[in-house]
Each structure stands twice: as C-alpha cells, then as structure tokens.
C-alpha cells in the first residue's frame, strides 16, 4: 500500500529527478527562441509541491498529501507545461480524496482522473505531447490493476506506459521527428514519475543536486525570521475554524487572501475544520476573512516584534496595500523591464507582475497581484502566450471576479489598455480590448538559444532572429538589420504608426540608426520609441 509518508517522499524524489535533469529537458525544446523552457517550468512547479509536502507529518493520509501537493502545484504552476502538470496532479489528488493508504486500483483511478483533468483544460489537445504520455501511463496502470492490485506494480506499469508513449511522440508530431527529439513535456513528466517510482519500489529518494528539497531541510519560515531578526509582519495569528455546514467557500481563497497580506501562511482543511496560521500586520482583517467560513476557536495572536524586543525591526516595513474594492474594474499586467512596467502603470494597470519570456511567473505570483487590485473585477493581461494558462488558473482562486484577456505579446497588451473605456461595463471592455489587440502585428528581435531547424531553415545558436507574430521569418547577423527587415515585412499600406520598444542591451546609437532607416523607408508613418528595458528581446516592434 502507498502511505502518506511514501507519497510525500515520492513527490520530493520526483521533484529532485526533474530538477537534476531540467537542462536536458530544456534542450529538447524545438523552437530556438529563449523562453521559460519546459524543464525549468516543470521543475519549479513541482518543487513548490515538494516544499509543501516536506513539512507534513509522516502520519498524514495519502489523500491529504496528494491534496497538499496539488494545491501547491496549482499555485506554483509556471508556463503551459507547468499548468498541465498541476492539472494532472489536481485530478490525481481528487482520485485519492479520503484515501488513507492507496492500493493499485485507487492509484490507477487517480491517474485517470489526472488525464481527464488535463485533457478537459486544453481547448485543442495535441497528441504526441505530455497529454499523450499521461494518457498512456494511465491506460497501462488500469490494465495491470485489473489483474494485480499491487500499487507498486501499477505505478511501474504507468512508468512503462509513459516511456513507450514518449518514444512514439516523434511519430505523432513530424516536427519532433525532423529535430530528432522526443516531446519535452512528456520527458519531464516521465522523469517525475520515475523519481516517484524510486520511492515506491526501493524507498529511496533521488537526491537533488543542490539538496534544496528534502524533508529534513524544510525549516519553518518563522524560525528563519527569528534567527535573522528580519520580521516584516509583526503579528502571528493562529486559530481553528469550525466550518459552517452550508459554507461553499473554497479555503484556497482564504489562503490566497492571507498570502496577499502576510507570509508563513498555512491553511489546512479536513471535513469539519480549517487550521490557519499566518504572519501579518493586519490580524483584524485576518479574523474578519476567516469568519466567513465559520466560528473561530483556539484563537492565539502574538506580537512578534514585542517578543523579540526590537521595535525598530518593523519601522522599515511598508504598509500592505489595501484591497478593499474602490472601483468596478482594475488591471493586472505581466511585463519584464522597468520601462515596460512603468508604461503599463501609466496606462492604468493597478499591479504589474515582473515576468515574460524567460521568467514565466507562477499562478501564485499573478494571484497575489490580483488580490492587491482595489477593484471588484480584475482583468489580467498575460502579454505572453506561455503565461495565459497560468493566469487563467487564478480565476477560481480569487474571491474577486477575474477575467483573463489573452494578450500574447506586449504590443497587444499596450493596445488593449489604450482601448479601455471606463464608461463601459467589464464585458464590453473585454470585447473591445480583445478586438483592438487582435489587429496589432508584433515583431520580435532576439537571439537563437540553441541550434535548431525551423520550417526547413537551419538556425545556429547565437544568430539573430526576427519573428513576425510568433513565426521566425528573418535570420541575420545583427539585430538592427533584423529589426528593419521584420518591420518591412509587417508594414502594410495604410499603416500609420511604428512603435519600437528598446531592450536593455541596446544602445541609443543602434536605436537611432533603426529609427532613421525606418523613417527613410516609411515616410508616411510615425516612428516612436519606448525604452522598455526588457531582457531577451533587443527590440519589440508593433505596426498599426
């Protein structure tokens, strides 16, 4: 039987295994553009779960361990691969709900729940990806469970099914076959499953390269704070909520709110109670939020600054942002670079999450930003195709009304914000902003992070790439020439505005050179420059 202690160690081992091999998984990515790569995103996502379960008691039931891991995976999900991974284990945890020790049939059913959750969340599932790998893993697990109820053998069958499916992915996706690689997401999932298998079969946790994620290494944050004398949040609040029988509020929402006003948050639920622990500067607001779920007992509030006899420790702490709604609609945007972050604030964004191509923020990062927006309805602009799914996971976690406007690029996000009309409703604005964003052509100039072959073109690491609406159409030796050529391709008769967003590694001299070339070529268009300060992209270009 798979106990809670075994499952806890398995999550840690799985996280270590992919973390040890994340670079190799990253290198399986076919597209040569530097991105929040698959191995890195999946590693960071499941490491969040490993940290969460590492502090649990070995006496916890398997179902509780799975639920804790699933919650942490969801909140820590980064990039599309991380979100899909979180959905797989979210379904897995629901399959083990209420299970103390899992047998083979329960493990197989839980894996199938994971398959169903992942496929349901993807609008157009593509075979030859991580979805195929988990589906085949679950099929093999169910097949063996019908003959043998040994959970270790069932998990081993799942790994074999995943391995076989992974090896077939190049036959299902021609682009993988051309590159001579298997699917990166499927490889990442297999590494996690094999890491977990090591515990189930041999009770051996695969060691992490940096040994950062082990059960023994997880020191409570409040101990660290005490040792360092760095107390940002002065009040420690602990209590138990006796849940109202008719309460339908999700405790994850309470945790999300507490994370927005403090740290060291623990929200653990069973059928009748919710155990809460949080450090904050607003113990009154903590109590008010908790009362929505039921009456409180065993309330304990300590002033930690007073206890440590150092009131000066709190003088440098900024007051938490008030989250009481004061307007109907607010915005959270994702952007990397000080110039772009300030631009979105100037355009009306209430919160800006630092992130982008190589720094995909987690669902929790976006959720925390959403919770600080003083509005009843918050519209999130991901501004990157690989962040949209993570943003969408915030919708059920927030007590606010949250909508995700699926902007795929920074210029789309800027145009969307420029088309906001505070006299219209949220739904009317979402429609108008989406239509405006769709009309924007985006050019990106960056470098090849790896050797590859794209659409029959050989790309060598270090070459300059020009992309038109996500497709590589220009390969050059210098970024100014690439920027000129990509703008020329995007320019259409009637275009009146060319916007150049300058990256952090571009000099004013090179920017002026590009502007002069474009002004000479397109005399009817206005060429404007924004100092975005973004990493990775030398230039971000929009033509309207």
Secondary structure, 3 states (H helix, E strand, C coil): CECHHHHHHHHHHHHHHHHHCHHHHHCCCCCCECCCCHHHHHHHHHHHHHHHHHCCCCCCCHHHHHHHHHHHHHHHCEHHHHHHHHHHHHHHHHHCCCCCCECHHHHHHHHHHHHHHHHHHCCCCCCCCHHHHHHHHHHHHHHHHCCCCCHHHHHHHHHHHHHHHHHHHHHHCHHHHHHCCCCHHHHHHHHHHHHHHHHHHHCCCCCCCCCCCCHHHCCCHHHHHHHHCCCCCCEEEEEEEEECCCCCCCHHHHHHHHHHHEEEEEEEECCCEEEEEEEECCHHHHHHHHHCCEEEEEEEEEEHHHHCCCHHHHCCCCCCCCCCCCEEEEEEEEECCHHHHHHHHHCCCCEEEECCCCCCCEHHHHHHHHHCCCEEEEEEECCCCCCHHHHHCCCCCCCCEEEEECCCCHHHHHHHHHCCCCCCCHHHHHHHHHHHHHCCEEEEEEEECCCEEECCEEECCCCEEEEECCEEEEEECCHHHHHHHHHHHHCCCCCCEEEEEEECCCCHHHHHHHHHHHHHHCCCCEEEEEEEEECCCCEEEEEC
